[in-house]
Amino acid sequence: MPYSRAIAIFTDLDGTLLDHDTYSWDAARPALDRVKLLGIPLIAVSSKTLAELEHLNQTSQLFDGLIAENGGVIWLRGTMEQHGPSIETIDTARDQIKGAVNVPLGSFRTVSPEVIALETGLPLEDAIRAGQRHCSDPLIWQPSAKDVAKGREIAARWSLNLTKGGRFHTLCGPSNKGHAMKRMLERLMVLNRDDTSETPIKHFTTIALGDSPNDIPMLAEADFTVQIPQKHRSRTALLLEHSNLQLAPHPGPEGWNAAVNAILDEITNTNKNSEVLHG
């Protein structure tokens, strides 16, 4: 069906829509129900694999589109695009980093699902899906700042990035959540044009929510930007400067719920006032 409003929401998952400890989104249910009722496309944007996101969506029916592996994979209506590097390139760079740093280094592609489950707190079946990677690899290590710098230097030789998320440093390509967000918007506009005989949408007002440095490219692209404070931290430093940035009042899904409802209230009121002035 055509999207009823020219609004699109892009959200990080772990620590943002999903609670850092329990992976629950229950506290965001009121805002999620409102988004669904309004027909606003909701896009998951995560370092998680496509297998993880597809499983989550099969059980929750939350998302209209999926962006996996920090922007390396885009899925919409059964069609996948891969914008990230080959897994062979990732493996070669990771092995070189392992040989150059002073701490033991494993990764989601090299350890067993049991180790992934231990590191993440995921059930074993979810850990198996977390290891099914197309174009990125979270590292399992305890690095010093020198180790991280060396890792980034080696990654750059292969035109890769070593990006810090909420839990892990992830080896990935130059594609990022911001690039993927722009590509997803292009695809959403094409779908809207194909789905309706009405005037097609030429621009989506975008809302983006995240909590970690790897969310910055996505947050920077949005019209309304929400930084979710990280759980278990007493202070939160702003991730970026943005003319429409707000810090959510709570971590995780509770903050997500409050921020999304406040922005939708603002957009709705603005639209109503415009109709009055120009009606």
N, C-alpha and C positions, 0 to 999 in steps of 0.2 A: 504494500500500500504506500502511497506517497506520504512523505513526511509532512505533518500538519503545520509545523513551525520551522522557520529558517534558523534553528538553533541546533548545535551539536555539542555533545559533552564527551571529553576525552579524559580518562582517568587511569592513573596508576592503581595498582592493586595492593600489594603487600605494604602495610603500614598506612595506607591511604583509604581505599574503600574497604579493605580487609584488615581486621585487627591484627596487630603485630604478633600477638601471642596465640590467638585462637583461630585466626583466619576467618572469623565470622563477619558478616555484613549486616547482621540483624538491626543494629542501631541506625543504619541508613535506610531502612525499609520505607519510612514515610516519604522521603525524597525520591527514592527509586520508584515507588508506586506513582508518584506525581509525574515523573519523567515519562514513564510508560503511558500514562493516561494522556499526556500531551502529545504523544507521538514523536518525542525528541530522540534522535538516534544517540545511543550510548555506546562508546567505543572503549574497550579495554586496551590499555597500552602498558606493556609489562616486559620485564626481562624473562618472564616465564616462557616456556615452549608453547608452540601451537597445540601440541597434544594436551598440555595442561589446561590451556584456555578453552579448547573445544570441550574437554570433559567438564570443566566448571560450567560452561554455558549450557551443556546438555542437561545438567542437573538444576541449574538456576534460571535459565532463560532470561538472563539479565541484559545481554549485549547484542547489539545489531551488527557490530564488526569487531575484529580482533587484530591487534598489532602485537606481535610476539618478538622475543629476543631483542629488545631495545630498538625496535624499528626495522629489524632485518627481514621480518616476515609480515605480510599484510594479508588478511583474509576477510572477504566480504561476499556473502551469499554463495558460499561454496567454491569461490575462486580464490586461489592463493597466488601471491606474487612474492618472490624472494629477491630482496635488494641487498642482502648481506653477502659476505665473502664465502668462498668454498670452505667446507669443513677441513679439507686437506691443508689449506693455508692456516686455519686456526690451529690445527694440531702441530704443524711445524713451528709456528711462533711460540706456542705454549711450551714445547719441549726445549726450545732455546732459552726461554725464561727460566725454566726449571734448572737448567745447567748453569745459569749465571747468578742465581740468588743464593743467599746463605741460610735459607730455611727450607724445610720439606715442603713440597708443592704437589698437591693433587688437583683434580678438577672433576666436574660433573661427567666429563666424557671418559675419565680414566679410572674412577673409583666405582665400587659396587653400589647398587641401589640402597643397600643397607647403610653404607657410609653417608650417602646423600640424605637418607631419612634421619640419621643421627645428627647431621649438621644443620638440618632445616626444621626438624620436628614434624616432618610430613609423614603420613602413613606410607607404608612400603609401596602400595600401588601408585600413589601420587609421586613418590620418589622415582619410580621407573619412568613415568611420563616426563619428569624433570630432566632425565638424562637423554631424552630423544631430541637432540639438538640439530638444527639446520645450519646455523651460521654464527654461533657464539659459544662461549664456554666459561662459566663461573669458576674461579680459582678457589681452592681450599688451601689456605695457608695463613700464617701469622706474620705478615711482612713488616719490616721496618720501613721508614720513609725512604731509605736508600734502596731497598728492594723494590718498592713501588716505582721509584724513579727509573731503575734499571729495567723493570718490566715494561714501562711505558716507552722507553727508548727502543727496546727490541720490537715491541708491537709496531712502532712507527716505521721500522724498516720494512715491514710487511704491509704497510698502509692500513694498519689496524689501530684500534684504541683499547686502552685498559681503563674501563669506566667503573667508578665506585657507585654501587647501589646501596640500598638499606642494609644489606647483609654481606655482600660479596663484591670483590673486584671481578668484573666480567670482561673477557677478551672478546672483542667484537669488531665489526667493520666501521667505516666512517658514517654509514647510515645511522640515524639516531631517531629518537621519538619525535622530534620536530619535523624532520624530513618526511617520516612516515605519516604524521598527522596531515601535512599538506597533500600528500598523495591520496590519503583516505578521503579528504574533502573533495578532491577532484572526482573520485569514484562515486561519492555520495551524490554529487551534483549530476553526474551522468545518469545514475539510477533514478533520481527525481525527474529528470527530463523524460526518461523512457517510461516512467510509471504514471505520468499524469499528462493530460491535455491542457492543463492550466499553464500559466506563465511559469517557466522553470526558475528554480532558485539560482541566483548568480553569486550569492554570498551567504555563508552560514555565520551567524554570530557564535563564537566558540567559547566554551568554558573548559578550562583544563585544571586538573587537580593532581598534586604530587607532593612527595615528602623528601626526595633525595636528589643529589647532584645529577644523576642520570635523567631526571625529569626536567632539567633546566631548558633544554632545547624545545620541549613541548610547551612548557609554561611560558616561554618567551614568545611563542607564536600566537597565543590565545588572546582573545579580546578581554576575557575575565579570567584572572589567574588566582588560584587558591593554593597556598602552601599549607599542608597539613603538618602540625607539629609532631615530632617523633615521640613515641611513647617511651617512658623511662628516662627522658632527658629533662632536666630542670629548666634549661634555657634553650631558645631556638634562635639561631642566626638566620636572617633572610637569605634565601638562595640566590636571588637576583633582584635587580631594580626593574620595576614595571609600573606603568601609569595606573593600572587597574589591579594591583596585587593586594590580596587580603590574606591575613593569617587566620586560619580556622580557629575557633575558640577551644577546640578539644582535639586530641589525637584520633586517628582512625575513623571508623564509620560514624561515630557520634559527631565529629567535626565536619565530616563530609556531608552529613545530613543537614546540619545547620547552615553551612556555606552554600550548598546548592539551593536550598529553599530561599535563602536571602537573595541570591542572585536572580533566581526566577521571579521572585517578588519584584525586584528592581526592573527587570526586563519587561515584565507584564505591565507594571505601572507606567513605564516609559512608553510602551506601545499604546496604552489606553490614552495617555495624555496627547500623543501624536495624533490619534484618531480624532480627539476632541478639537485640536487646533486646526486640523486640515480637513475635517469632515464637512 
